[in-house]
């Protein structure tokens, strides 16, 4: 009998904890326009009596990754991966040792590396992300992610996810939305950790994708080899194209943080007020970084929140999330609110 | 009290009906090697104590469409759609009226139409499947599907699905598998009806896909225009490539009916016995059609079950489904068994 009472008490505690969580599904958010907009959207689109009701099968929400779900500064995680893969690639192909841009990367000279051009970077991406089988690539990326550390926090990159955004992903999912990552980063790279980090399975990751070539490995096992042939550049107009290619439905909510996300937000929100468009502004140099409009970066740069994007957000009724003011807590490892 | 008894009786009836259904999830299949192979695979891969157990998140089963899930003879449904769209396209672009191959199609001369070459067909596909927005295309295809009839059965194409395969799809889904269509047909076309016909949502359809161009329509609404630019030819080696692009996981079961499905089956089954590979043999001229090895069709033709494919199936431990012997019932509109 005592055990029964104990079980009942435990059950009551769990219920009460659930009610508390249900009271505020976004505990790491300060009250404000952004938080209210998210809550209002989810409430309206799941209420059958509301004009904005969205049928369960149509509930798709898309999220940019770099700078929206996790830290993108000072360098995109995937670019760090590619740079750090260079010694391994050169060990296998010694003829690259004295060829640029590999020579510069091997020198370890940070200033010189920071000055590499876009064509240089493309050569590095092609050399480090293609030529191996999909299975080999997944194993290599997984190994690297387990040991690499972000220079500022000295923690694995996979820990540098925004706790407030994990709460948003969870809020959408508990309300019947399927959450998709729609990233300018490599689809294959993000799929390696998306389930573990965000609870998003590989089939719900849309990203920049290259072609693959079907064949058999040495053991006669069928596999795909990654080729340096671009199928989808999942940035700017490429984001709605990627969404159509992989999902085939128009999202009702989209989260981004840069000019590379503008078209995705347009596509998801259509007219003012019908869908939810959210942009994260990095204005928190103390806890993370401050960049975007304040820095006067060129309009065309991906990964930046430009003044024209800010103006477009106002025009289209999108909401701007201020990291500094809207977020109580940044990372899961921070002390909770 | 009477009502309570009535409710209890009803509940019992429902339970008993469920038990009956659970007894045989494939009632339209005759007992035989093919049926037993499917049941054994599902049982083994969902049993934690079995060496072949597949974790729930990895449960992916892929199905070719034309000739595997529905009738593909005498002409692929989508090709019929394209041919029947020609008058509408020509009405909008009168300069095509006297240009080949449109002139032949407009003539209605069946013999001449049957002799159109592959490049002719490609011109027709490009003219009828591209140039419009995705929304326009979906509306057009939906309208056509609602009125078009198959010449033999005089029924909508959407009714010509194989009841035994609907039961297989359902069996896999009730056992935690996500079922995907992986078709050589157009991804956008199949997505129009996949949910209604197979219970498969658009995001679980992988098919031959073209590029799209992002822009705004006359009302300023963002949309995508279908372009005559091939992104993925989802046939032969293109099937594993498409599976990787859209799903990012290796399936554990694959169903097909032709040489165009061989690589998908190789990719899904890896070594003998580890995964399930099934090929449908059309050997039932009385109830449907007989084609494939018996007809001596060229090995390279998509949509055919050639002798080399038959030999490969034996070598790799795939199972051949004989439509004539394994299926009690073909279509949902047939009298049930």
Interface residues (C-beta under 8 A of the other chain):
Chain A: X57 X134 X178 X187 X188 X191 X195 X201 X202 X203 X205 X209 X211 X212 X213 X214 X221 X222 X224 X231 X232 X237 X240 X241 X244 X245 X246 X247 X248 X249 X263 X266 X267 X270 X271
Chain B: X57 X134 X178 X187 X188 X191 X195 X201 X202 X203 X205 X209 X211 X212 X213 X214 X221 X222 X224 X231 X232 X237 X240 X241 X244 X245 X246 X247 X248 X249 X263 X266 X267 X270 X271
